[in-house]
């Protein structure tokens, strides 16, 4: 009964997101300025393991361009009129676009041996993080062959039993007829969580009419909060057919979303990326902020090495990424691998 209730709560959130643009009160729709939806699924079962960062799911809804000079997308007129009075939007030039984002998601973390019911003191704690996020994105053509994207995001949620990570993992394991984790009684305690993150991305694109081209996307930023505090930077290289002029596809991370725009051309490309972090706080390793809990000494420097493939056509984009994450805590036996699947579409 409890599991059914949690499922209904998540279903209600999905329905709420789908109703954010009700047809009865919306401005005229323009397919050149639509809403963008993205569904993220990350899991280490892609690599045959069940530990560390073991699962992440996220739904993201990015608005049409809210600039006064943009084509009027499917958006409530009264809200759009208010947005156009905001000074940094009202006074921005035609080279800028402004978008808002709403998202919600859940991450879960477990030690390597989930068959043990005792506290495993030399491995990471069990933990779940369920959150909602609100973000603002500003994109601009900086100079020829260079665009940039600034993203600011606030994530608010809860860590601990009220994140319902135990119930989610148990349900999935039972449906797949695999062993359930036995140590969730030792997970982090309930704690409200807050993350404020900023990230800037630079897109270096060629001026070429060739079907096969390459480009590069650099990024730098950081986050502040009781859930995570860090500085990060990285680089992505893409090569393929009809590269879109966008900022690639991010993994699940604060302020990491990109602006997906439709293109009638078929696009298929490979990519490789690295993201490095200097970690000042990670609640999933450091433990609860305001009370005693299981914790373990973290590594200060952590890096993700990723490679994958993206296929997009018109209103759809599908990306698969394989990620190797360096050791996150002292005593971790080896790096961790997980897969990431992202579906983006317009509706």
C-alpha positions as CSV (number, residue, x, y, z in Angstrom):
1,X,0.0,0.0,0.0
2,X,2.8,2.4,0.9
3,X,4.6,1.6,-2.4
4,X,1.4,2.3,-4.4
5,X,1.1,5.6,-2.6
6,X,4.6,6.7,-3.6
7,X,4.0,5.6,-7.2
8,X,0.9,7.8,-7.3
9,X,2.8,10.7,-5.9
10,X,5.4,10.5,-8.7
11,X,2.6,10.0,-11.3
12,X,0.9,13.2,-10.0
13,X,4.2,15.1,-10.5
14,X,4.5,13.9,-14.1
15,X,0.9,14.9,-14.8
16,X,1.5,18.3,-13.2
17,X,4.5,18.9,-15.5
18,X,2.5,17.9,-18.5
19,X,-0.2,20.5,-17.6
20,X,2.2,23.4,-17.2
21,X,1.1,24.7,-20.6
22,X,-2.7,24.2,-20.7
23,X,-4.2,24.9,-24.1
24,X,-7.1,27.1,-22.9
25,X,-4.9,30.0,-21.8
26,X,-1.9,29.8,-24.1
27,X,-0.5,32.2,-26.7
28,X,-0.4,30.9,-30.3
29,X,2.0,28.0,-30.8
30,X,5.1,28.3,-33.1
31,X,7.0,25.2,-33.8
32,X,10.2,27.3,-34.1
33,X,10.0,28.2,-30.4
34,X,8.6,25.1,-28.6
35,X,8.8,23.5,-25.1
36,X,11.6,21.0,-24.8
37,X,11.2,17.8,-22.6
38,X,14.1,15.6,-21.5
39,X,13.9,12.3,-19.6
40,X,17.2,11.1,-18.1
41,X,17.9,7.5,-16.8
42,X,21.3,6.6,-15.3
43,X,22.1,3.2,-13.8
44,X,25.2,1.1,-13.2
45,X,23.3,-2.1,-14.3
46,X,24.3,-1.0,-17.8
47,X,27.7,-2.2,-16.7
48,X,26.6,-5.1,-14.6
49,X,27.1,-3.6,-11.1
50,X,24.8,-2.4,-8.4
51,X,26.7,0.0,-6.1
52,X,28.0,3.6,-5.5
53,X,25.9,6.0,-7.6
54,X,23.6,3.2,-8.6
55,X,20.6,5.0,-10.1
56,X,19.4,8.5,-11.2
57,X,16.2,9.6,-12.9
58,X,15.2,13.1,-13.9
59,X,12.5,14.8,-15.9
60,X,13.2,18.3,-17.3
61,X,10.9,20.8,-19.0
62,X,12.6,23.8,-20.7
63,X,10.5,26.7,-21.8
64,X,10.4,28.4,-25.2
65,X,12.7,31.4,-25.7
66,X,11.2,34.2,-23.5
67,X,13.0,37.1,-25.2
68,X,10.8,40.0,-26.4
69,X,12.3,39.6,-29.9
70,X,11.6,35.8,-30.1
71,X,8.7,34.2,-31.9
72,X,5.8,33.9,-29.5
73,X,5.8,30.3,-28.3
74,X,3.2,28.3,-26.5
75,X,3.1,30.3,-23.3
76,X,0.5,32.1,-21.1
77,X,0.3,35.7,-22.4
78,X,0.0,37.4,-19.0
79,X,3.1,35.6,-17.7
80,X,5.0,36.5,-20.9
81,X,4.1,40.1,-20.5
82,X,5.4,40.1,-17.0
83,X,8.7,38.4,-18.0
84,X,9.3,41.0,-20.7
85,X,9.3,43.7,-18.0
86,X,12.3,42.0,-16.3
87,X,15.2,44.5,-17.0
88,X,17.9,42.0,-18.0
89,X,15.5,40.3,-20.4
90,X,13.7,43.5,-21.7
91,X,17.0,45.2,-22.5
92,X,19.0,42.3,-23.9
93,X,19.9,42.3,-27.6
94,X,18.7,40.1,-30.3
95,X,21.8,37.9,-30.0
96,X,20.5,36.7,-26.6
97,X,17.9,34.0,-25.8
98,X,16.4,33.4,-22.4
99,X,14.8,30.1,-21.2
100,X,13.4,28.8,-17.9
101,X,13.5,25.2,-16.7
102,X,11.5,23.1,-14.2
103,X,12.8,19.6,-13.3
104,X,12.4,16.9,-10.7
105,X,14.4,13.7,-10.0
106,X,15.8,11.2,-7.7
107,X,19.4,9.8,-7.1
108,X,20.4,6.8,-5.0
109,X,23.7,5.6,-3.6
110,X,24.6,2.2,-2.0
111,X,27.7,0.4,-0.8
112,X,29.3,-2.3,-2.9
113,X,27.9,-5.2,-1.0
114,X,24.1,-4.7,-0.7
115,X,23.6,-8.2,0.7
116,X,24.8,-7.2,4.1
117,X,22.4,-5.9,6.7
118,X,25.0,-4.6,9.1
119,X,26.6,-1.2,9.0
120,X,29.6,-1.3,6.5
121,X,31.9,1.3,8.1
122,X,34.6,1.3,5.4
123,X,32.1,1.8,2.5
124,X,29.8,4.7,1.5
125,X,26.5,5.2,3.2
126,X,23.1,4.3,1.8
127,X,21.5,7.5,0.6
128,X,18.7,8.9,-1.5
129,X,18.1,12.4,-2.8
130,X,14.7,13.5,-4.3
131,X,14.4,17.1,-5.5
132,X,12.8,19.7,-7.7
133,X,14.9,22.2,-9.6
134,X,14.3,25.6,-11.1
135,X,16.8,27.0,-13.6
136,X,17.4,30.0,-15.8
137,X,19.4,29.8,-19.1
138,X,20.9,32.6,-21.1
139,X,22.4,31.8,-24.5
140,X,24.3,34.2,-26.8
141,X,26.4,34.4,-29.9
142,X,29.6,35.6,-28.4
143,X,31.8,36.1,-31.4
144,X,31.9,34.3,-34.8
145,X,32.2,30.5,-34.3
146,X,31.6,30.8,-30.6
147,X,28.4,30.7,-28.6
148,X,28.0,30.6,-24.8
149,X,25.3,29.4,-22.4
150,X,25.0,30.6,-18.8
151,X,22.9,28.4,-16.5
152,X,21.8,29.1,-12.9
153,X,19.8,26.4,-11.0
154,X,18.3,26.0,-7.5
155,X,17.6,22.5,-6.4
156,X,15.5,21.8,-3.3
157,X,14.6,18.5,-1.9
158,X,15.2,15.9,0.9
159,X,17.9,13.4,1.7
160,X,17.1,10.4,3.8
161,X,14.1,8.0,4.2
162,X,11.7,10.7,3.0
163,X,13.4,10.6,-0.4
164,X,11.9,7.1,-0.8
165,X,15.0,5.7,-2.5
166,X,14.7,2.5,-0.6
167,X,11.1,2.0,-1.8
168,X,12.1,2.8,-5.4
169,X,15.0,0.4,-5.5
170,X,13.1,-2.4,-3.8
171,X,10.2,-2.1,-6.2
172,X,12.5,-2.2,-9.2
173,X,14.5,-5.1,-7.9
174,X,11.3,-7.1,-7.1
175,X,9.9,-6.4,-10.6
176,X,13.2,-7.6,-12.1
177,X,13.3,-10.6,-9.7
178,X,16.8,-9.7,-8.3
179,X,18.0,-9.6,-4.7
180,X,17.0,-6.5,-2.8
181,X,19.4,-4.4,-0.7
182,X,19.5,-5.3,3.0
183,X,21.2,-2.3,4.5
184,X,18.8,0.6,4.0
185,X,18.3,0.8,7.8
186,X,21.7,2.5,7.9
187,X,20.9,5.2,5.3
188,X,21.5,8.9,6.0
189,X,18.8,10.5,8.2
190,X,16.2,12.9,6.9
191,X,17.6,16.4,6.0
192,X,16.2,19.1,3.8
193,X,18.6,19.8,0.9
194,X,19.6,22.9,-1.1
195,X,22.0,23.3,-4.0
196,X,22.6,26.5,-5.9
197,X,24.7,26.0,-9.0
198,X,26.1,28.0,-11.9
199,X,27.7,26.8,-15.1
200,X,28.9,28.5,-18.3
201,X,29.4,26.5,-21.5
202,X,31.3,27.6,-24.6
203,X,30.5,26.1,-28.0
204,X,33.4,26.3,-30.5
205,X,31.8,25.4,-33.9
206,X,33.4,25.4,-37.4
207,X,32.2,27.4,-40.4
208,X,31.9,24.5,-42.8
209,X,29.4,23.1,-45.2
210,X,30.7,19.6,-44.9
211,X,28.4,16.9,-43.7
212,X,31.0,15.4,-41.4
213,X,32.5,18.0,-38.9
214,X,33.9,18.3,-35.4
215,X,33.3,20.9,-32.6
216,X,34.2,21.4,-29.0
217,X,32.2,22.4,-25.9
218,X,34.0,23.6,-22.8
219,X,32.3,24.3,-19.4
220,X,33.2,25.7,-16.0
221,X,31.1,26.3,-12.9
222,X,30.4,25.3,-9.3
223,X,27.7,24.5,-6.7
224,X,27.0,25.6,-3.2
225,X,24.8,23.9,-0.6
226,X,24.5,21.4,2.2
227,X,24.0,18.6,-0.4
228,X,27.0,19.5,-2.6
229,X,29.7,22.2,-2.8
230,X,32.3,22.0,-5.6
231,X,34.0,23.6,-8.5
232,X,33.9,21.9,-11.8
233,X,35.3,22.2,-15.4
234,X,35.5,20.0,-18.5
235,X,35.5,19.6,-22.2
236,X,33.5,17.7,-24.8
237,X,34.6,16.9,-28.4
238,X,32.0,15.8,-31.0
239,X,32.4,14.4,-34.5
240,X,29.7,13.3,-36.9
241,X,27.0,14.0,-39.4
242,X,25.2,17.3,-39.4
243,X,26.4,18.4,-35.9
244,X,23.6,20.5,-34.3
245,X,24.5,24.0,-33.1
246,X,23.8,23.2,-29.4
247,X,25.6,22.4,-26.2
248,X,25.5,18.6,-26.3
249,X,23.7,16.4,-23.8
250,X,24.6,16.6,-20.1
251,X,24.6,14.0,-17.5
252,X,22.4,14.5,-14.4
253,X,24.1,17.4,-12.6
254,X,23.0,20.8,-11.3
255,X,23.0,23.5,-13.9
256,X,24.0,20.9,-16.5
257,X,21.0,21.0,-18.8
258,X,21.3,22.2,-22.4
259,X,19.0,23.9,-24.8
260,X,17.8,21.3,-27.3
261,X,16.4,22.9,-30.5
262,X,14.7,21.0,-33.4
263,X,16.3,20.5,-36.7
264,X,14.9,18.9,-39.8
265,X,18.2,17.3,-40.7
266,X,19.2,13.9,-39.5
267,X,22.1,14.2,-37.1
268,X,24.3,11.3,-35.9
269,X,27.5,11.9,-34.0
270,X,30.0,10.4,-31.5
271,X,31.4,12.3,-28.5
272,X,33.9,12.1,-25.8
273,X,33.9,14.2,-22.6
274,X,35.6,14.8,-19.3
275,X,34.3,16.7,-16.2
276,X,36.5,17.3,-13.3
277,X,35.4,18.4,-9.8
278,X,37.2,19.7,-6.7
279,X,34.8,18.6,-4.0
280,X,34.4,20.6,-0.8
281,X,31.2,18.9,0.4
282,X,29.3,15.7,-0.7
283,X,26.6,14.8,1.8
284,X,26.5,11.3,0.3
285,X,30.0,10.7,1.6
286,X,30.4,13.3,4.4
287,X,27.1,12.3,6.0
288,X,24.3,14.4,7.5
289,X,25.0,18.1,8.1
290,X,23.1,18.7,11.3
291,X,23.2,15.3,13.0
292,X,25.5,12.3,13.4
293,X,25.4,9.6,10.6
294,X,27.5,7.2,8.8
295,X,30.2,8.9,6.7
296,X,33.5,8.1,5.0
297,X,36.5,10.2,4.0
298,X,36.0,11.5,0.5
299,X,38.5,12.2,-2.3
300,X,38.9,15.9,-3.0
301,X,39.3,15.4,-6.8
302,X,36.8,13.4,-8.8
303,X,36.6,13.1,-12.6
304,X,34.0,11.6,-15.0
305,X,35.2,10.3,-18.4
306,X,32.4,9.8,-20.8
307,X,31.8,8.6,-24.3
308,X,28.7,8.0,-26.3
309,X,26.5,8.5,-29.4
310,X,23.6,10.8,-30.2
311,X,20.9,10.4,-32.9
312,X,18.5,13.3,-33.6
313,X,15.9,14.1,-36.2
314,X,13.3,16.8,-36.2
315,X,11.6,16.7,-32.7
316,X,13.5,13.8,-31.2
317,X,17.0,13.3,-29.8
318,X,18.3,10.1,-28.2
319,X,21.7,9.8,-26.5
320,X,23.5,6.9,-24.8
321,X,26.6,7.7,-22.7
322,X,29.0,5.4,-20.8
323,X,30.7,7.0,-17.9
324,X,33.7,6.0,-15.8
325,X,33.9,7.9,-12.5
326,X,37.1,8.0,-10.6
327,X,37.3,6.9,-7.0
328,X,35.2,9.1,-4.8
329,X,36.3,8.1,-1.3
330,X,39.3,6.8,0.5
331,X,39.5,3.0,0.4
332,X,37.2,2.6,-2.7
333,X,38.6,-0.4,-4.5
334,X,38.1,0.8,-8.1
335,X,36.5,3.4,-10.3
336,X,32.8,3.2,-11.0
337,X,31.0,2.7,-14.3
338,X,27.4,3.5,-15.2
339,X,25.3,4.1,-18.3
340,X,23.2,7.1,-19.1
341,X,20.2,7.2,-21.5
342,X,18.5,10.5,-22.4
343,X,15.5,11.1,-24.6
344,X,14.6,14.7,-25.5
345,X,11.6,15.8,-27.5
346,X,9.3,18.7,-28.3
347,X,5.6,18.6,-27.5
